[in-house]
Amino acid sequence: MKLFQNRISKKHLMAMAVVMAMGAAAGVAILQGGKTKPTAAEGDGHGHGGHTEAKGHGDTEHHEKGASQGHTDDKGHGDGEHHEEAAAPGAHGGEVLREGDWSLEARLSEDGGEPRLRLWLQAKGQPVAPGAASLTATIARPNGDQQTLTFKPDQGGWVSQETVPEPHAFDITVQTRQGDASARFVVRKDEGKVALTDAQIQASAIAIDTAGAASIQSALMLPGEIRLNEDRTSHVVPRLAGVVEGVNANLGQVVKKGQLLATIASPAASEQRSELQTARKRLALAQANYEREKKLWEQKVSAEQDYQQARQALSEAEVAVANAQQKLGALGLAGASAAGMNRVELRAPLDGVVIEKHLSLGEAVREDAAVFTISDLSQVWAEINVPAKDLPQVRVGEPVTIKATAFDASATGKVSFVGSLIGEQTRTAKARVVLANPHGAWRPGLFVNVAVVSDEVKAPVTVANDAVQSVGDKTSVFVKVPGGFVAQPVQLGRSNGQRTEVLQGLRAGTPYAATGSFVVKSELGKSTAEHAH
């Protein structure tokens, strides 16, 4: 009995030693930070059944909370739901989209100077080589335009062979295929979009119009200037030196032909009138002498020689009178003046307006001084500067439309003159349009634009001139899209001053911002920042 007891004691001692050894080993492992993997029978102590579902990821990845917390935040959701994270830019800086086991990274890149679409594809977390899958993409823009993109391998992914023009506001549908598996992704871009509600559009007085066909006259726009009609303009000069004794016309006054403008006292006028009076008296004496000698000669009382001398003297006296009259006429003087022999009366040569005045009471003036300038402003000239290359389109009789640059006014006319010489410095020729000016709105010196109409065409797509805006370095039209507007770059053609032809960038029937489009541009400037693709 005593031997049996001794044997039992030895067995107990061995078991205790084994247990103590295992405990010591476990303590050392804990102190060194090691972790033991629980067996299926043991489990993890919080209902995960030994973590059989956790294969493929480490414990630190799966368990964001410490062991001491006991996963109290896991209640109410499964293991896969617990580990989702917010979307972040991909490894290449693009937008990442997921579909099942597939993920697609997309980025608009301008590495080559023009925007192109770059794509990188992954399947089950592994990159897909460009040769192992096929990709197609379709761009749908708000204005209804669609563009198909084809791709080529580049930088471990794909790059579109076609450029993606601005604006970058569209949906890109990407279809991927690898063997029998396929996925579909939609990339949405809203760059350059101005968000405005219908109420805001109405409150901002933004008019919505539709691009459509219109008849547009092809016109050549040339610069010009309103000038005096030189055929109806006169410079009044005294033609005799003297002193101003009276001024009867003021600057800007409307005068009639023959109206007295000013009076000048001139000694030369007195001399010319005296010469005429002397010549007239000599003529009267010569006339009487001639008649007397004629009678005596007919009665054969005097010799024929006396008669011929009297006749010669009469002829010379007549010539002297005519000469004195012509001198006075050339000087603008009448044979006699009620104001005095030395008075010179300056009178208006035509109906018009006094546009220049260069004399005052008591002033001494020269005979060639232009003391008044009078012009009939009921007709003026629109003088056009025509470059040499445009001369074939500007012909006499060609209809034109003239528009003021300083205010809203326009008129029509016809080309009346085209110069034969080209300026050495300007390399332009002068053309002229005689323009009716009944209300005096076309003032000399006013700058104008002259549209020379050549033909009329039917343009399939046109927009109102108010719709055309400059956005950055591009000519654009703000296209109406759901929730606002997008700046659509366009290529323009001819214009008739009200509507402009759109050659590229816009389709007929597209709604756009017409009157008030500058408000949309202002909003774009507030909300848009520079972006990199």
KOLNUKOL-646928 format. One line per 8 residues: number of its first residue (from 1); their letters; for each residue x, y, z of C-alpha. Coordinates in Angstrom, 2 decimals. Layout:
BEGIN
NUM> A> X/Y/Z  ...
//
This chain:
BEGIN
1> MKLFQNRI> 0.00/0.00/0.00  2.76/2.32/0.82  4.50/1.57/-2.52  1.29/2.32/-4.45  0.94/5.64/-2.72  4.46/6.49/-3.65  3.79/5.72/-7.30  0.69/7.96/-7.38
9> SKKHLMAM> 2.61/10.74/-5.90  5.24/10.54/-8.60  2.57/10.71/-11.34  1.02/13.76/-9.77  4.38/15.36/-9.54  5.08/14.77/-13.24  1.70/16.23/-14.26  2.25/19.26/-12.16
17> AVVMAMGA> 5.67/19.77/-13.69  4.25/19.62/-17.23  1.51/22.12/-16.36  4.01/24.48/-14.81  6.26/24.24/-17.87  3.41/25.07/-20.22  2.40/28.01/-18.07  5.92/29.35/-18.06
25> AAGVAILQ> 6.14/29.08/-21.85  2.84/30.92/-22.22  4.03/33.66/-19.90  7.21/34.16/-21.89  5.23/34.40/-25.13  2.94/37.03/-23.66  5.86/39.09/-22.37  7.52/39.04/-25.82
33> GGKTKPTA> 4.33/40.42/-27.51  3.68/37.27/-29.49  0.19/36.13/-30.28  -1.10/32.65/-30.33  -3.59/31.49/-32.87  -6.67/30.04/-31.18  -7.76/26.65/-32.24  -11.16/25.87/-33.63
41> AEGDGHGH> -12.17/24.35/-30.37  -11.04/27.34/-28.36  -12.60/30.08/-30.50  -11.73/33.77/-29.99  -13.85/34.38/-27.04  -16.33/36.71/-28.73  -18.42/34.56/-31.01  -16.31/34.32/-34.15
49> GGHTEAKG> -16.02/30.59/-34.00  -12.25/30.40/-34.03  -11.84/32.97/-36.87  -12.20/30.49/-39.66  -13.64/33.32/-41.81  -10.66/35.60/-41.20  -8.27/33.82/-43.56  -6.56/36.12/-46.05
57> HGDTEHHE> -5.98/39.06/-43.74  -4.01/39.65/-40.62  -5.47/40.05/-37.22  -4.36/43.66/-37.01  -6.18/44.43/-40.29  -9.33/42.77/-39.22  -9.48/43.92/-35.61  -9.19/47.64/-35.46
65> KGASQGHT> -10.23/47.69/-31.75  -7.95/46.37/-29.00  -8.51/42.91/-27.49  -9.27/44.49/-24.17  -12.37/46.14/-25.67  -13.75/42.80/-26.57  -15.15/44.05/-29.94  -18.08/45.72/-28.26
73> DDKGHGDG> -18.57/47.82/-31.43  -19.14/44.72/-33.56  -22.63/44.20/-32.34  -25.31/44.52/-35.00  -23.20/44.00/-38.16  -21.20/41.28/-39.83  -17.47/41.01/-40.14  -17.26/42.23/-43.76
81> EHHEEAAA> -19.44/45.25/-43.07  -17.27/46.29/-40.19  -14.13/47.03/-42.24  -15.36/49.36/-45.09  -13.42/52.66/-45.43  -14.14/55.99/-47.23  -13.13/56.20/-50.91  -9.71/57.75/-51.48
89> PGAHGGEV> -7.73/58.75/-54.60  -6.08/55.85/-56.33  -2.39/55.11/-56.62  -2.24/57.25/-59.79  -4.20/60.18/-58.35  -7.45/59.31/-60.09  -10.98/58.46/-59.00  -11.48/54.82/-57.95
97> LREGDWSL> -14.72/53.01/-58.75  -15.59/49.46/-57.66  -17.90/46.85/-59.12  -17.81/43.43/-57.44  -14.28/42.05/-57.64  -13.30/44.81/-60.08  -11.92/48.27/-59.39  -11.20/51.00/-61.94
105> EARLSEDG> -9.07/54.11/-61.46  -9.84/56.92/-63.95  -8.04/60.24/-64.42  -8.17/63.00/-67.05  -4.56/63.78/-67.88  -2.96/66.60/-69.87  0.52/65.10/-69.86  0.68/65.24/-73.64
113> GEPRLRLW> -0.63/68.80/-73.86  -4.22/67.71/-74.60  -6.67/66.12/-72.16  -6.92/62.35/-72.48  -8.55/59.68/-70.30  -6.23/57.31/-68.42  -7.49/54.07/-66.86  -6.02/51.44/-64.53
121> LQAKGQPV> -7.90/48.19/-63.86  -7.70/45.70/-61.00  -9.40/42.34/-60.52  -9.59/40.85/-57.02  -7.09/43.42/-55.81  -4.48/42.57/-58.45  -3.51/44.89/-61.33  -4.74/43.76/-64.73
129> APGAASLT> -2.15/44.02/-67.49  -3.28/46.05/-70.54  -3.00/42.98/-72.75  -5.20/40.84/-70.51  -8.41/42.87/-70.78  -10.33/45.05/-73.24  -11.83/48.44/-72.43  -14.30/50.68/-74.26
137> ATIARPNG> -15.66/54.07/-73.17  -18.45/56.39/-74.30  -18.76/60.05/-73.29  -22.26/61.52/-73.04  -22.38/65.33/-72.79  -25.28/67.44/-71.53  -25.90/68.88/-75.02  -26.54/65.38/-76.38
145> DQQTLTFK> -23.18/64.88/-78.08  -21.53/61.50/-77.67  -17.93/60.46/-78.17  -16.44/56.96/-78.30  -12.96/56.46/-76.92  -10.48/53.79/-77.92  -7.46/52.94/-75.78  -3.86/51.88/-76.06
153> PDQGGWVS> -1.49/50.56/-73.36  0.51/53.21/-71.52  2.21/53.49/-68.10  0.84/50.14/-66.85  -2.71/51.04/-67.84  -4.65/52.46/-70.76  -4.78/55.92/-72.33  -7.40/57.15/-74.81
161> QETVPEPH> -6.20/57.70/-78.33  -8.75/60.50/-78.72  -8.58/63.77/-76.83  -11.38/64.75/-74.45  -12.23/68.40/-75.22  -13.58/70.80/-72.64  -15.91/71.40/-70.96  -15.31/68.40/-68.73
169> AFDITVQT> -18.91/68.06/-67.64  -20.18/64.67/-68.82  -20.73/60.99/-67.98  -18.14/58.46/-69.14  -19.39/54.86/-69.32  -16.46/52.39/-69.23  -17.05/48.74/-70.16  -14.33/46.25/-69.18
177> RQGDASAR> -13.98/42.59/-70.19  -11.48/39.93/-69.16  -12.34/36.52/-70.49  -15.93/35.76/-69.54  -16.00/38.36/-66.77  -17.10/41.95/-67.38  -17.89/45.11/-65.45  -19.41/48.49/-66.15
185> FVVRKDEG> -18.35/51.79/-64.55  -19.75/55.33/-64.85  -17.38/58.28/-64.28  -19.13/61.62/-63.73  -17.44/65.00/-64.20  -18.96/68.41/-63.39  -16.04/70.76/-64.04  -17.12/74.25/-65.15
193> KVALTDAQ> -20.77/73.73/-64.29  -22.64/76.73/-62.89  -25.35/75.51/-60.56  -28.49/77.66/-60.82  -32.06/76.74/-60.03  -34.96/77.76/-62.27  -35.98/80.33/-59.67  -32.48/81.83/-59.65
201> IQASAIAI> -32.41/81.92/-63.45  -35.72/83.78/-63.52  -34.66/86.18/-60.76  -31.41/86.98/-62.64  -33.35/87.78/-65.86  -31.43/85.16/-67.81  -33.28/84.44/-71.06  -33.15/80.89/-72.39
209> DTAGAASI> -33.06/80.59/-76.18  -32.62/77.65/-78.54  -29.91/77.31/-81.16  -31.47/77.23/-84.61  -31.20/78.14/-88.27  -31.30/81.75/-89.48  -30.49/83.80/-92.56  -27.24/85.69/-92.11
217> QSALMLPG> -25.86/88.26/-94.47  -22.18/87.91/-95.12  -20.65/91.30/-94.36  -17.18/92.77/-94.28  -16.68/94.95/-91.19  -14.47/97.99/-91.78  -13.60/100.98/-89.57  -14.70/104.44/-90.61
225> EIRLNEDR> -15.29/108.01/-89.49  -18.01/110.56/-90.12  -16.66/113.61/-91.97  -18.03/116.81/-93.43  -19.50/116.58/-96.90  -16.87/118.63/-98.67  -19.24/119.18/-101.60  -21.53/121.04/-99.17
233> TSHVVPRL> -18.89/122.87/-97.12  -17.59/126.41/-97.75  -14.77/128.47/-96.24  -15.64/132.20/-96.24  -12.67/134.57/-96.78  -12.83/138.40/-97.03  -10.67/138.54/-100.21  -9.75/142.08/-99.09
241> AGVVEGVN> -7.77/143.05/-96.03  -9.57/145.24/-93.54  -10.92/145.75/-90.05  -14.04/144.00/-88.75  -16.81/146.48/-88.08  -19.69/144.09/-87.51  -20.30/140.40/-86.77  -23.77/139.06/-87.48
249> ANLGQVVK> -23.30/135.27/-87.17  -22.23/133.10/-84.23  -20.67/129.67/-83.99  -23.24/126.92/-84.42  -25.83/129.24/-85.95  -27.96/127.98/-88.81  -27.77/130.41/-91.72  -29.40/130.73/-95.12
257> KGQLLATI> -27.72/131.41/-98.42  -27.04/135.15/-98.83  -27.44/135.93/-95.14  -25.08/138.64/-93.82  -22.29/137.19/-91.69  -19.96/140.13/-91.03  -18.97/143.61/-92.26  -15.38/144.71/-92.90
265> ASPAASEQ> -14.03/148.18/-93.64  -11.40/147.94/-96.39  -9.57/150.77/-98.24  -9.07/148.42/-101.16  -12.83/148.08/-101.52  -13.14/151.84/-101.74  -10.48/151.94/-104.46  -12.20/149.23/-106.50
273> RSELQTAR> -15.57/150.95/-106.32  -14.00/154.30/-107.20  -12.38/152.72/-110.22  -15.76/151.43/-111.38  -17.45/154.80/-110.92  -14.64/156.55/-112.82  -14.88/154.03/-115.62  -18.63/154.54/-115.85
281> KRLALAQA> -18.27/158.32/-116.09  -15.63/157.97/-118.79  -17.95/155.62/-120.61  -20.78/158.16/-120.48  -18.49/160.88/-121.84  -17.16/158.63/-124.57  -20.71/157.68/-125.50  -21.78/161.30/-125.87
289> NYEREKKL> -18.65/162.19/-127.88  -19.17/159.22/-130.15  -22.78/160.15/-130.91  -21.80/163.76/-131.66  -18.94/162.78/-134.00  -21.15/160.27/-135.72  -23.75/162.91/-136.58  -21.09/165.34/-137.83
297> WEQKVSAE> -19.55/162.65/-139.96  -22.94/161.70/-141.41  -23.55/165.39/-142.22  -20.12/165.51/-143.75  -19.17/168.30/-141.44  -16.28/166.48/-139.72  -13.71/164.12/-141.04  -14.14/160.36/-140.82
305> QDYQQARQ> -10.96/160.18/-138.77  -12.60/162.09/-135.88  -15.53/159.72/-136.02  -13.24/156.66/-135.83  -11.33/158.10/-132.86  -14.57/158.72/-130.97  -15.64/155.19/-131.72  -12.32/153.82/-130.43
313> ALSEAEVA> -12.58/155.86/-127.24  -16.09/154.50/-126.62  -14.90/150.92/-126.95  -12.06/151.49/-124.50  -14.41/153.08/-121.98  -16.76/150.07/-122.24  -13.82/147.71/-121.61  -12.75/149.76/-118.57
321> VANAQQKL> -16.23/149.57/-117.06  -16.46/145.81/-117.66  -13.01/145.32/-116.14  -13.91/147.29/-113.01  -17.14/145.33/-112.62  -15.37/142.02/-112.95  -12.81/143.04/-110.34  -15.56/143.87/-107.91
329> GALGLAGA> -17.33/140.62/-108.73  -14.16/138.63/-108.14  -13.83/140.28/-104.74  -17.44/139.62/-103.89  -18.31/143.28/-103.90  -21.33/145.02/-105.31  -20.90/148.16/-107.43  -22.33/150.25/-104.63
337> SAAGMNRV> -22.93/149.75/-100.88  -25.42/151.58/-98.74  -23.01/151.21/-95.82  -20.21/153.03/-97.66  -17.65/152.71/-100.41  -15.17/150.88/-98.20  -17.57/148.34/-96.73  -17.15/144.60/-97.47
345> ELRAPLDG> -20.16/142.46/-96.63  -19.49/138.75/-96.03  -22.55/136.64/-96.86  -23.35/132.91/-96.52  -22.63/131.09/-99.79  -25.07/128.25/-98.95  -27.58/127.02/-96.40  -25.84/125.42/-93.47
353> VVIEKHLS> -24.38/125.71/-90.00  -21.50/127.94/-88.90  -19.03/125.31/-87.68  -15.98/127.62/-87.50  -15.59/131.31/-86.72  -12.24/133.13/-86.64  -12.96/136.84/-86.30  -14.20/139.32/-83.75
361> LGEAVRED> -15.24/142.96/-83.69  -12.37/145.35/-84.36  -9.99/142.63/-85.50  -7.78/143.22/-88.52  -8.08/140.36/-90.98  -6.07/139.44/-94.03  -7.55/138.94/-97.44  -6.95/135.15/-97.39
369> AAVFTISD> -8.04/134.43/-93.79  -10.81/131.79/-93.48  -13.02/133.70/-91.08  -16.07/131.40/-91.36  -16.64/127.76/-92.26  -20.20/126.83/-93.16  -21.34/123.29/-93.86  -24.65/121.73/-94.80
377> LSQVWAEI> -24.90/118.93/-92.22  -28.08/117.47/-93.69  -25.69/115.21/-95.60  -22.34/113.90/-94.35  -19.68/111.48/-95.55  -18.83/108.17/-93.91  -15.20/107.71/-94.88  -14.01/104.08/-94.81
385> NVPAKDLP> -10.47/102.73/-94.53  -10.29/99.70/-96.81  -7.27/97.36/-96.56  -5.77/96.38/-99.89  -6.87/92.73/-99.53  -10.54/93.77/-99.08  -10.73/96.18/-102.01  -12.30/93.59/-104.38
393> QVRVGEPV> -15.33/93.39/-102.04  -15.87/97.16/-101.82  -17.35/98.49/-105.04  -19.24/101.65/-106.00  -22.95/101.07/-105.50  -22.44/98.30/-102.89  -25.00/98.53/-100.04  -23.55/99.12/-96.57
401> TIKATAFD> -24.78/99.38/-92.99  -23.18/102.02/-90.77  -23.18/101.67/-86.97  -21.94/104.18/-84.42  -19.41/102.92/-81.89  -20.30/105.44/-79.18  -24.06/104.87/-79.06  -26.80/102.73/-80.56
409> ASATGKVS> -27.47/104.14/-84.01  -27.34/102.70/-87.50  -28.07/103.77/-91.06  -27.85/102.33/-94.54  -26.34/103.72/-97.69  -24.30/102.89/-100.77  -20.65/103.25/-101.60  -20.30/106.38/-103.74
417> FVGSLIGE> -16.53/106.49/-104.16  -13.55/104.13/-103.88  -10.08/105.68/-103.97  -7.57/104.66/-106.59  -4.54/105.12/-104.34  -3.31/103.14/-101.33  -1.72/105.06/-98.47  1.99/104.53/-98.15
425> QTRTAKAR> 1.85/104.34/-94.36  -1.61/102.89/-93.72  -1.72/100.53/-96.72  -5.42/101.29/-97.03  -7.57/103.02/-99.61  -10.35/105.50/-98.91  -13.97/104.74/-99.72  -16.93/107.00/-99.13
433> VVLANPHG> -20.62/106.75/-98.40  -22.92/109.78/-98.68  -25.12/109.55/-95.61  -28.37/111.43/-95.03  -28.35/113.25/-91.70  -31.73/114.95/-91.28  -31.62/115.04/-87.46  -27.91/115.78/-87.09
441> AWRPGLFV> -27.15/112.56/-85.21  -24.15/111.72/-87.40  -21.66/114.29/-86.21  -18.34/114.76/-88.01  -15.54/113.05/-86.08  -17.72/110.18/-84.88  -16.13/106.73/-85.29  -18.28/104.12/-86.98
449> NVAVVSDE> -18.18/100.51/-88.14  -19.22/99.94/-91.72  -20.58/96.54/-92.77  -20.27/95.97/-96.50  -22.91/93.39/-97.43  -21.79/90.84/-99.98  -24.32/87.96/-99.88  -26.93/86.22/-97.70
457> VKAPVTVA> -26.71/82.59/-96.58  -28.82/80.19/-94.53  -26.88/79.16/-91.41  -28.06/75.84/-89.87  -27.00/76.73/-86.30  -27.04/80.27/-84.92  -27.20/81.89/-81.49  -28.04/85.38/-80.28
465> NDAVQSVG> -25.04/87.71/-80.12  -25.67/88.26/-76.40  -24.96/84.57/-75.78  -21.34/84.68/-76.94  -18.92/85.05/-74.02  -15.17/84.71/-73.58  -14.34/82.09/-70.95  -10.61/81.88/-70.37
473> DKTSVFVK> -9.08/81.91/-73.82  -12.06/80.25/-75.50  -15.20/81.66/-77.12  -18.10/79.90/-75.40  -21.86/79.66/-75.09  -23.49/78.68/-71.78  -25.58/75.59/-72.53  -28.58/74.88/-70.29
481> VPGGFVAQ> -28.26/71.56/-68.47  -30.26/70.11/-65.58  -29.47/72.20/-62.52  -27.62/75.02/-64.28  -25.32/75.82/-67.20  -22.08/74.55/-68.72  -19.69/76.71/-70.75  -19.50/75.07/-74.18
489> PVQLGRSN> -16.56/76.19/-76.40  -17.74/77.04/-79.92  -16.29/78.04/-83.25  -18.13/81.00/-84.75  -18.73/82.04/-88.34  -20.58/84.97/-89.85  -22.68/87.49/-87.95  -25.33/90.00/-88.91
497> GQRTEVLQ> -25.14/91.99/-85.69  -28.04/90.13/-84.07  -27.28/86.44/-84.57  -23.99/84.63/-85.06  -23.36/81.41/-86.94  -21.95/78.49/-84.93  -19.69/76.30/-87.05  -18.69/73.81/-84.38
505> GLRAGTPY> -19.52/72.98/-80.76  -23.31/73.34/-80.72  -26.22/71.48/-82.28  -29.53/72.88/-83.44  -32.19/72.70/-80.75  -29.73/73.10/-77.84  -31.03/75.49/-75.14  -28.58/78.17/-74.02
513> AATGSFVV> -28.36/81.40/-72.02  -29.00/84.37/-74.33  -29.76/87.75/-72.73  -28.14/87.84/-69.30  -25.44/85.27/-70.11  -22.93/87.63/-68.50  -24.58/86.78/-65.16  -23.73/83.11/-65.69
521> KSELGKST> -20.16/84.06/-66.58  -19.94/86.08/-63.38  -21.15/83.12/-61.33  -18.62/80.87/-63.06  -15.85/83.27/-62.12  -16.92/83.12/-58.48  -17.20/79.35/-58.22  -14.51/78.04/-60.57
529> AEHAH> -10.94/77.50/-59.42  -8.04/76.29/-61.50  -7.95/72.53/-61.79  -5.36/70.04/-62.87  -6.17/66.81/-64.65
//
